[in-house]
Structure formats: C-alpha cells, structure tokens
Amino acid sequence: MNTSINPTTTTVTDSAVLCSRLQQLEQGICVVNIISQAACGEKSLPKVKVELDGQLQDSDTIKGSKIRWFPKEPLNFVNKSKQAISRTLNAYGVRWGDMTIVPLARLDDLQQEIESIQIEWQKDLDAMLIDFDNLVSDWHMNNLDVADIMRRYTMDKNEFGGRFKLKMLPPVAFKPLIDENDEDAAEELANSMLDNLYNEVAKMASDVYERSFFVKDDKGHKVARTRANRRIKDSFKTLIEKLGGLSFLDSNIEKVISETERVLNSMPKTGWIEDNDLAALAHWTCVMSNADTLKNHANDDLVDYEEEVIVDDFGVLGEEVSNNLDEDLSSVASNQVEQEIPQIDSNSLSDEQFGGFGDFGIVDDNDDEVVEIPEIAEEEDGLFGLGF
C-alpha cells in the first residue's frame, strides 16, 4: 500500500483552505468602529512662569500649566462608557490593528448592546448638562483663590455639551486587496487575526482565573477558593461565543471549544463545585490563560492534563488555601462593574482627539484594569477622544 503524500495534492489542499478562509473573511465579518469624544474641563494657560528650586523660571522650553475649570467627578460617565464599549467589543470581535473585526452573525447583538450603552451615556450627559451651571458655580466657590482665572476660561454650556459624542459608525465590509494566488499574504492575514484571537482569549481566561478562583481574606491576602458556586461556569460563556464566532480562522478552534464544554459539563449539576472538580476546572482555565498552551492544545501538541489531582493543585501562584470561601458568586458578579469603573484622572484626559484604541488591556479585557489614555499634545479648546 502506497502511503506517500503527493506534494501537488497537498499544495492544492492548502490553497483551497486559504481560499476558503479568505472567502469567509470577506463574507462573514465586518469592520466596526466607535467614536467617543468628550471635553475634559481643563484649559491650558498661556505662557506662565514656573517656580523651580525657589526661583521663577521664564523659558520657552518650560510648558505652561493647566487649570481645571470644571470638576472631574461629573465626567466619570465618560470613562464608564469607554470601559463598557471596550468590554463589549472584546466579547464580540477581535482587534486587528486599529480596527475591531466582528462576525456578521453577531453584529445585531453587538449593535443592541452598544445602543444600550449609548442610552445610558446620553442620560448621564443630559443630567450633567442640566446641572452645568450649579456644578461650575460650586467648583468656583470651592476654589476661590483661582476662581477669577477659572471664569476667564469657562466654556459656555452649549459649547461644552457639543464636545461630547458617542457614535457607532456604520459597519464596513471587509475586503482585503489580496491576489487570489498570493498565498503568503492570505496566510499572513488570517494568522494575524488568529494570533490576536488566541491572545485575547488567553487574557480573558487569565482574568476569569484570577477573579473566580481566588479571593482576598480579611487581611487582604489572595487565597484560593476551596469551593465555588456553579455559576462560576457562566464566566466561560463569553469565551466560547468569542471563539465560536471566529472559528473559521482555524478549524482547530473547535477542539478548544469542545474541551471547554466537556470540562464544564463534567461539573456537578447540583451543589457546590469543589475538590477535584474545582481543581479540574481551574486547571483547564490555566491552559486557556496562556496563548501558547492554548494553541498547542488546539494543534494537538499538548498532552491532556490529568484531572485526578489534589484539591489545591490549581494554586499555582502559591497562595494559601481558604476554608471559608463558599460565598455566593452573585455578589462577585454584582460588584464586578463597580470595581472596574475607574475615576477619571485629569492626567489621563486631554483636550485632543486621537485615533486607535490600542489593545484591550483594559478592557480590554481584564475586568479590574483602568483604560490608559496616552499623553498627547495640548491645543486650545480641543477635544479628547478615541476610536475603537
């Protein structure tokens, strides 16, 4: 029996696979972009003298100072909406450069969630503008030493309100300009998306691991759970849906989905998840939380892990074991949004618009991280903003 492989047949098969992936990219996904802009309530002062080492310095090389004429706290809703949008895009699509690629099959659901965020954003904006005069007046009264300067740079309410925008642009078809015979370019395109997908899923799994399998004790030390509510399995729903929506990038993704579902289905249907069951679930989460081990498992390069492990084997970070961590996970879920909404930092907001949201590290998606807005050049009466 001849078991040799025909090189020509292999080449044709590979080309067909790449062609199929390209067709599915063009027919099955779109590019989504969301514009967010806001005024930050600060103004760059004209040339001023700066005191350094007890002496006033007057040099063109020293930048002037800013004055905050509007309080920061009422602007917290801006960062809240950015966090929500970042998490939502991360759940539905995958970053590719400065764009977010979303499967067409999930576009309607994404648009509905973005619309809900926009509605809440608009309510918060309207409430702030209704109280604009009082907020400005109180802020000036609380800073009487510089109130006169604040009044000089305070914007009109209508102008201030006009600086805020949150809009989802019409989705754009994905049509890469790649020659049908350019297999290298086609493979590079598909693999770049696939790498981003694995990296993002690994980051999400890492967040699930940290948030779901460990808590802090009364001394603030991170300790491992010894049992967990069955709702811990809900944390994997977003991961599975994200992988499933882009599974055409690599047929091996189905192996990851199947193994995840197998582990989840092996958990007890009633009562707590504990002992070896909790260890097995935590162990598989660790596998998913590393992009390399995730790819290896998808490519059958990883030996199946042994589920019969001792209860605390998943404590790979060396934490102590807690014997009093059987609380209902609903309390964790209810606090999640509250924990991940940061306060707006005046240093993280500037009066310019810039494009490209960058990685979801926030968002992206560790649920406990702050979205970092890079420092950019100041301009008189500008905007700060971002494109997702």
Secondary structure, 3 states (H helix, E strand, C coil): CCCCCCHHHHHHHHHHHHHHHHHHHHHHEEEECEEEEECCCEEECCCCCEEECCEEECCCCCCCCEEECCCCHHHHHHHHHHHHHHHHHHHHCEEECCEEEEEHHHHHHHHHHHHHHHHHHHHHHHHHHHCHHHHHHHHHHCCHHHHHHHHHHCCCHHHHHCCCEEEECCCEECCCCCCCCCHHHHHHHHHHHHHHHHHHHHHHHHHHHHHHCEEECCCCCEEECCEECHHHHHHHHHHHHHHHHCHHHCCCHHHHHHHHHHHHHCCCCCCCEEHHHHHHHHHHHHHHCCHHHHHHHHCCCCCCCCCCCCHHHHCCCCCEECCCCCCCCHHHHHHHHHHHCCCCCHHHCCCCECCCCCCCCCCCCCCCCCCCCCCCCCCCCCCEEEEC
